[in-house]
Amino acid sequence: MAKIEVNGTTLAYDEAGSGTPVVLLHAGIADRRMWRGQVSVLAERHRVIVPDLRGYGESELPPAPFAHHDDVVGLLDALGIARAALVGCSFGGAVAIDTALAHPDRVTALALFGAAVSGNQWSEEANDLWDTLIGEVDQEDLDATAAAEVRFWVIGPGRDPQDVDPNLTAFAFAMDRRALVAEQALSAVDVAELDPPAIGRLDELGMPVLVTAGAADLPDVSRLADRIAAEAPNATRLPDVPDAGHLLPLEHPTPVNTALLPFLP
């Protein structure tokens, strides 16, 4: 692990390999550790940079306004990288898309796994699934909230907990519990959003885009992947990965790596 000054804060990151640069951006329920199944494989061909986004993991959160997508470019600047491919999962996918829209000259390609998109609204179906599967959760109880989020996102509404590797769910719980603390702190800071948001601008993504999701994830996530692929001019929509929830790269690294290796420039 290394740390570097970026836009008035200190970001923690891992780095491995050499070659064309690739930045891996973690989900909002996780941190940079979720990419442990990708780093060594991608590092055989690429310079792989894996940061904790500001406030998450071991990265700092000074009380000053910022934008995650500007931090990504600030990280590239600090590391002397002119252009990089961005790989994102969930919230990390949204940050990757926002970065590509705000700084298109800095992004060579986008690979998106169960990506969120800024400005997108979850459907009533998703809200109903939460109510049915989880119900009311005391947001002040971080253990209960983390357990609920792991059940909803990592296991997914269509699977039973006993059908998922308990080591995966335990690791996801530890990351989610830590991420919840980060989100509490982030709620007190002015985090700038892309304006206008990405959901109405997907046709501006001129670089190659790879899109997929976990088949056991929320239906909303798969539909959003369909929309990204339909609207981004140079997008490829891979089939959803069977028996995979929201943290697809962590749960099933092999199909993710198989998709990434021929795609990344």
C-alpha positions as CSV (number, residue, x, y, z in Angstrom):
1,M,0.0,0.0,0.0
2,A,1.2,3.5,-0.9
3,K,-0.2,7.0,-0.2
4,I,-0.1,10.0,-2.4
5,E,-1.3,13.6,-2.2
6,V,-4.2,14.3,-4.5
7,N,-6.3,17.5,-4.7
8,G,-5.7,18.4,-1.1
9,T,-6.1,15.0,0.4
10,T,-4.2,11.7,0.8
11,L,-5.3,8.7,-1.2
12,A,-4.3,5.2,-0.4
13,Y,-3.6,2.9,-3.3
14,D,-2.0,-0.3,-4.5
15,E,0.1,-0.5,-7.6
16,A,1.4,-3.5,-9.6
17,G,2.9,-4.3,-13.0
18,S,3.9,-2.2,-15.9
19,G,2.4,-1.4,-19.3
20,T,-0.6,0.6,-20.2
21,P,-2.4,2.0,-17.1
22,V,-5.6,0.6,-15.7
23,V,-7.4,2.1,-12.6
24,L,-9.8,-0.2,-10.7
25,L,-12.6,1.7,-8.8
26,H,-14.4,-0.1,-6.0
27,A,-18.0,-0.3,-5.1
28,G,-19.6,1.9,-2.5
29,I,-20.2,-1.1,-0.2
30,A,-16.5,-2.0,-0.4
31,D,-12.9,-0.7,-0.8
32,R,-9.9,-1.4,-2.9
33,R,-9.6,-4.9,-1.5
34,M,-12.5,-6.1,-3.6
35,W,-10.2,-6.2,-6.6
36,R,-7.8,-8.8,-5.1
37,G,-8.7,-11.3,-7.8
38,Q,-7.8,-9.0,-10.6
39,V,-4.6,-7.2,-9.7
40,S,-2.0,-10.0,-10.3
41,V,-3.6,-11.1,-13.5
42,L,-3.9,-7.7,-15.0
43,A,-0.4,-6.7,-13.8
44,E,1.1,-9.2,-16.2
45,R,0.2,-6.8,-19.0
46,H,-0.7,-3.5,-17.4
47,R,0.3,-0.9,-14.8
48,V,-2.6,-1.5,-12.3
49,I,-3.6,1.3,-9.9
50,V,-6.1,0.4,-7.2
51,P,-7.2,3.3,-5.0
52,D,-9.5,3.8,-2.1
53,L,-11.8,6.6,-3.1
54,R,-11.7,9.6,-0.8
55,G,-13.0,8.8,2.6
56,Y,-13.1,5.0,2.0
57,G,-10.6,2.4,3.2
58,E,-7.3,4.1,4.1
59,S,-7.9,7.3,2.1
60,E,-8.4,10.5,4.0
61,L,-11.4,12.9,4.0
62,P,-10.5,16.5,4.8
63,P,-13.6,18.7,5.3
64,A,-13.4,20.4,1.9
65,P,-15.6,20.2,-1.2
66,F,-14.5,17.7,-3.8
67,A,-15.6,15.4,-6.7
68,H,-14.7,11.8,-6.9
69,H,-14.2,12.0,-10.7
70,D,-11.8,14.9,-10.2
71,D,-9.9,12.8,-7.7
72,V,-9.4,10.1,-10.3
73,V,-7.8,12.5,-12.7
74,G,-5.8,14.1,-9.8
75,L,-4.5,10.6,-9.0
76,L,-3.4,10.1,-12.7
77,D,-1.7,13.5,-12.6
78,A,0.1,12.7,-9.3
79,L,1.3,9.4,-10.8
80,G,2.4,10.9,-14.1
81,I,-0.2,9.1,-16.1
82,A,-1.6,10.9,-19.2
83,R,-4.4,8.4,-20.0
84,A,-5.8,5.3,-18.4
85,A,-8.5,2.7,-18.8
86,L,-11.0,2.7,-15.9
87,V,-12.6,-0.4,-14.5
88,G,-15.5,0.2,-12.1
89,C,-18.0,-1.8,-10.1
90,S,-21.2,-0.4,-8.7
91,F,-20.5,3.1,-7.4
92,G,-17.0,2.8,-8.8
93,G,-18.6,2.3,-12.2
94,A,-20.5,5.6,-11.7
95,V,-17.3,7.4,-10.8
96,A,-15.6,5.9,-13.9
97,I,-18.4,7.1,-16.2
98,D,-18.4,10.5,-14.6
99,T,-14.6,10.7,-15.0
100,A,-14.9,9.8,-18.7
101,L,-17.6,12.5,-19.3
102,A,-15.8,15.2,-17.3
103,H,-12.3,14.4,-18.6
104,P,-12.8,12.4,-21.8
105,D,-9.2,13.0,-23.0
106,R,-7.9,11.1,-20.0
107,V,-9.8,7.9,-20.4
108,T,-8.9,5.2,-23.0
109,A,-11.6,2.7,-22.2
110,L,-14.3,1.9,-19.6
111,A,-15.1,-1.6,-18.2
112,L,-18.2,-1.6,-16.1
113,F,-19.4,-4.4,-13.8
114,G,-22.8,-3.9,-12.2
115,A,-22.3,-0.2,-12.6
116,A,-24.4,2.6,-11.2
117,V,-24.9,5.8,-13.2
118,S,-25.1,9.2,-11.7
119,G,-28.6,10.6,-11.9
120,N,-30.3,7.2,-12.3
121,Q,-33.2,6.5,-10.0
122,W,-33.9,3.1,-8.6
123,S,-37.2,1.6,-9.6
124,E,-40.2,1.0,-7.3
125,E,-39.5,-2.7,-7.9
126,A,-36.0,-2.4,-6.3
127,N,-37.5,-0.6,-3.3
128,D,-40.2,-3.2,-2.9
129,L,-37.5,-6.0,-3.1
130,W,-35.7,-4.3,-0.2
131,D,-39.0,-4.0,1.8
132,T,-39.8,-7.7,1.2
133,L,-36.3,-9.1,1.8
134,I,-35.0,-6.8,4.5
135,G,-37.6,-4.5,5.9
136,E,-36.8,-1.8,8.4
137,V,-33.2,-1.4,9.6
138,D,-31.9,0.9,12.2
139,Q,-29.4,3.0,10.3
140,E,-27.6,3.8,13.4
141,D,-26.9,0.1,13.9
142,L,-23.9,-0.3,11.5
143,D,-23.7,-4.1,12.1
144,A,-27.3,-4.6,11.2
145,T,-27.1,-2.2,8.2
146,A,-24.0,-4.0,6.9
147,A,-25.7,-7.4,7.3
148,A,-28.7,-6.1,5.5
149,E,-26.7,-4.6,2.6
150,V,-24.7,-7.8,2.2
151,R,-27.9,-9.8,2.1
152,F,-29.5,-7.5,-0.5
153,W,-26.5,-6.7,-2.7
154,V,-23.9,-9.4,-2.3
155,I,-26.2,-12.4,-2.0
156,G,-29.0,-10.8,-4.0
157,P,-32.7,-11.2,-3.9
158,G,-32.8,-14.4,-5.9
159,R,-30.4,-16.5,-3.9
160,D,-30.4,-17.9,-0.4
161,P,-27.5,-17.1,2.0
162,Q,-26.5,-20.7,2.3
163,D,-25.9,-20.9,-1.5
164,V,-23.2,-18.2,-1.3
165,D,-19.6,-18.8,0.0
166,P,-19.6,-17.8,3.7
167,N,-16.0,-16.5,3.2
168,L,-17.3,-14.1,0.6
169,T,-20.1,-12.8,2.7
170,A,-17.9,-12.4,5.8
171,F,-15.3,-10.4,3.8
172,A,-18.1,-8.4,2.2
173,F,-19.6,-7.6,5.6
174,A,-16.2,-6.4,6.9
175,M,-15.8,-4.1,3.9
176,D,-19.4,-2.9,4.0
177,R,-19.2,-2.1,7.7
178,R,-16.1,0.0,7.1
179,A,-17.8,1.7,4.1
180,L,-20.8,2.7,6.2
181,V,-18.5,4.6,8.5
182,A,-17.0,6.3,5.4
183,E,-20.5,7.2,4.1
184,Q,-21.4,8.8,7.4
185,A,-18.3,11.0,7.2
186,L,-18.9,11.8,3.5
187,S,-22.5,12.9,4.3
188,A,-21.0,15.9,6.2
189,V,-18.8,16.9,3.3
190,D,-19.8,18.8,0.1
191,V,-19.3,16.1,-2.6
192,A,-19.9,17.6,-6.0
193,E,-21.9,15.7,-8.5
194,L,-21.4,15.7,-12.3
195,D,-23.7,18.3,-13.7
196,P,-25.6,17.4,-15.8
197,P,-25.5,13.8,-14.5
198,A,-24.4,10.9,-16.6
199,I,-27.7,9.2,-17.1
200,G,-28.7,11.6,-19.9
201,R,-25.2,11.7,-21.4
202,L,-24.3,8.1,-22.1
203,D,-24.1,8.8,-25.8
204,E,-21.1,11.1,-25.1
205,L,-19.0,8.1,-24.1
206,G,-16.9,7.8,-27.2
207,M,-14.3,5.4,-25.9
208,P,-14.7,1.6,-26.0
209,V,-17.1,0.5,-23.2
210,L,-17.5,-3.0,-21.8
211,V,-20.6,-3.7,-19.8
212,T,-21.9,-6.7,-17.8
213,A,-23.5,-7.5,-14.5
214,G,-24.2,-10.4,-12.1
215,A,-27.2,-12.5,-13.0
216,A,-28.1,-12.7,-9.3
217,D,-28.0,-8.9,-8.9
218,L,-31.0,-6.7,-8.8
219,P,-33.0,-6.5,-12.1
220,D,-32.4,-2.8,-12.1
221,V,-28.7,-3.3,-12.4
222,S,-29.0,-5.6,-15.5
223,R,-31.4,-3.1,-17.1
224,L,-29.0,-0.3,-16.4
225,A,-26.2,-2.3,-18.1
226,D,-28.6,-2.7,-21.1
227,R,-29.1,1.0,-21.3
228,I,-25.4,1.9,-21.1
229,A,-24.7,-0.6,-23.9
230,A,-27.6,0.7,-26.0
231,E,-26.6,4.4,-25.7
232,A,-22.8,4.4,-25.6
233,P,-21.7,4.4,-29.2
234,N,-18.8,1.9,-28.8
235,A,-20.2,-0.4,-26.1
236,T,-20.1,-4.1,-25.9
237,R,-22.7,-5.8,-23.7
238,L,-21.6,-9.2,-22.3
239,P,-24.1,-11.6,-21.0
240,D,-24.8,-11.4,-17.2
241,V,-22.5,-13.7,-15.3
242,P,-24.4,-16.7,-13.7
243,D,-24.6,-17.1,-10.0
244,A,-23.0,-13.7,-9.3
245,G,-24.3,-10.8,-7.1
246,H,-23.3,-7.1,-7.0
247,L,-19.6,-7.6,-6.2
248,L,-19.1,-9.6,-9.4
249,P,-15.3,-9.1,-9.7
250,L,-14.8,-10.3,-6.1
251,E,-17.2,-13.3,-6.3
252,H,-16.2,-14.5,-9.7
253,P,-12.8,-13.2,-10.7
254,T,-12.2,-15.6,-13.6
255,P,-14.9,-14.5,-16.0
256,V,-14.2,-10.9,-15.1
257,N,-10.5,-11.3,-15.9
258,T,-11.4,-13.3,-19.1
259,A,-13.5,-10.3,-20.2
260,L,-10.9,-7.7,-19.3
261,L,-7.7,-9.1,-20.7
262,P,-8.7,-8.9,-24.4
263,F,-10.6,-5.6,-23.9
264,L,-8.1,-3.4,-22.1
265,P,-5.9,-1.4,-24.4
